[in-house]
Amino acid sequence: MARVRTAVVAAALVAALAPATFGGSAAFAASPAATAAGPTAAEVGTVVQEGGRLTVPAGEEGPVTLRFTATLPAGVKGPVTASFQLDTWLTEDEPGSSPVSQDVIRSVCAVNGVSYGECAWNMPYFPPVLHDPPTRPSLDLPAVPAAETLTYTVTLDADRTATVLGHPNALVALMDSTGATVAQGTLGLDFVPGTPPPGQRGAVHARDKDGVLWRYEGTGDVSRPFATRKRVGGGWNAYTAVAPLTSATADGRGGLVARDQAGVLWYYAGTGKPSAPFAPRQRVGGGWNTYTALVGVGDGSLVARDRDGVMWRYKAEHNTLYGPRQRVGGGWNTYTALTMSGAHDGALGRDKDGVLWKYNRYGPYPSPPFQQRQRVGGGWNTYTAIAGTAELGRDDRPDLVARDRDGKLWLYQGAYKPLSGLVPGSSRSLVGGGWNTYDLIF
């Protein structure tokens, strides 16, 4: 599906469009000449929104309720139909944005206290061109008997991709049985980022000095990025290295590999159960003590650095977990820390001078795993641990956490940079202290 952004209708464009063609619907045409039985063209009722503009969280907060009342002129013949359109459309956007889902908004409608069940949204993707005005998102409301006033209640349950709709106005029109407009007005909606669903929120794991593994699930709120930690289990001090293969998420997904002291590599599949996020381990094979670093690439593949600084790639295999290794290249001993990017698109490496570099994933096996590295920035040697994560905020971008020598954990929200792609941003926020209790963070 196309990636999208919101484009609000410019005043000049609105003025240039004839009312009957606005959004391709006659619903917003001026009222035709009145018949003897109906209201005159000047007798068009009003639509008033209760409480002013409505804030609509785009996330898992659940539905909010839009209320508005239409006052109709005398003599209106029913049934009365109604619809509204947003003064916005969906067009191409920059890389890194979310595609709009099929169910951007789900709504249930009631009129004068009578429930009419689900109302269907029309969410077209239509790039605007000068000679053909685009179709805009719209909602059709139920047909009801005519009355002096009609009070509409519409719930709006928006998923996180609805943020692309921005802050539109909704142009409302009510029509009588002849199709004449008998009331019209404007509603205000503000779609703001809400809490992402668990499958799109990151999670961080930390092993304490007793070998107990703890899980910190992301909240979607960067002012308090983690919920209260959960105990995964003990015995994890049996491992000398642990490497996520895909970013852990708050819904219990994300697998990893762990190397024990004998050099045997074990695979833990994600379960999708936050209370027990890892399935029983499976043996991959021995001989992994030859490597000084293990990093998941994000596609299930694993790269491993040997003592000579040569990086090797292991392709994920369905039956054997990993097939024959592929040489990536030498010189990787320049890095004092390596971690998977939370974007599932490569790796991050900190060199001996404290400079952080991004390696974007190049392509599937047998192509090289990484593109040419891109510089993120300096000063990273202040940290004793760094770990890329899936999104911890509400901006649809992966993040990174870093622990300093005092045990404070810092959050770097993801940013999009040309050439580098998704990388840690330039500013940090404090998560909290006490993280020196952990000897491993991933």
Disulfide bonds with the S-S distance in Angstrom:
Cys109-Cys119 1.76
